[in-house]
Amino acid sequence: MPASAPSPVPSSGEQAPRLVWPLADLREGVLLKRYKRFLADVRLDSGEEVTAHCPNTGPMTGVLLPGGRVRLRHDPSPARKLAWTWEQAEVPGADGTPVWVGVNTALPNRLVRATIEAGCLEPWLGPIGAIRAEVPYGEGRRSRIDLLLTPAEGAADPRPIYVEVKNTTWSDGDLALFPDTVTERGQKHLLELAALLPEARAVLLPCLARPDVMRFAPGDAADARYGELFRTALAAGVEVLPCRFDFSAEAVRWLGLAAVLERQP
């Protein structure tokens, strides 16, 4: 297989967008600055300046654009230090048209679970009877898998399915890339997924939090070791199912799967 050719992941075909996660009470504004990793100052369209929680501690390559438009969730509560959470950012898309990107790294696991429960991934995963989250596994059971799926009774492949979800916002044109920085934790996850085979199915599920990407590849330029481990895992039988999502102020919609490339061109 050529290095840049898509892997034989089943095509999602022409999929109509499917609502999988409703949203409410998002307010728009302009990002003034992000600082101390967890904080972002935003000027709302009302003119009010607020400090929001930034639920993304990574470098946010390509989506951290001071002066750009953002969407915040307003959720005041005595248990919360900040009433605002940064949820989405508007960025130039693959064709130059602005697109909205999901930046809240606490959402992908819930979003993927909802997508599975809606049956969107049944052609690739088969029918699912039960889903458990954060189940211990790996050497000494010191890691936790994002989602552990139990196939429905009578499924063609009865093996348990271990799903590791990766929030993905970095892109180069229509190519989504993960990771956008060195991630020893991500490297460890690839090794642990491969170690599950063949007694179980192991699935790496990049959550592509932007609608303008049609392909996925490991971010070799950011983490060469991750790229090497990705290709080794792919060859060993780890499945890669990059899920495309569209983010609006009202909902998140599933768009289908992206093609998989073995390496970043």
Summary of the structure (lengths in Angstrom):
residues: 265
radius of gyration: 18.5
end to end distance: 14.1
largest distance: 57.7
contacts: 844
relative contact order: 0.18
helix: 16%
strand: 42%
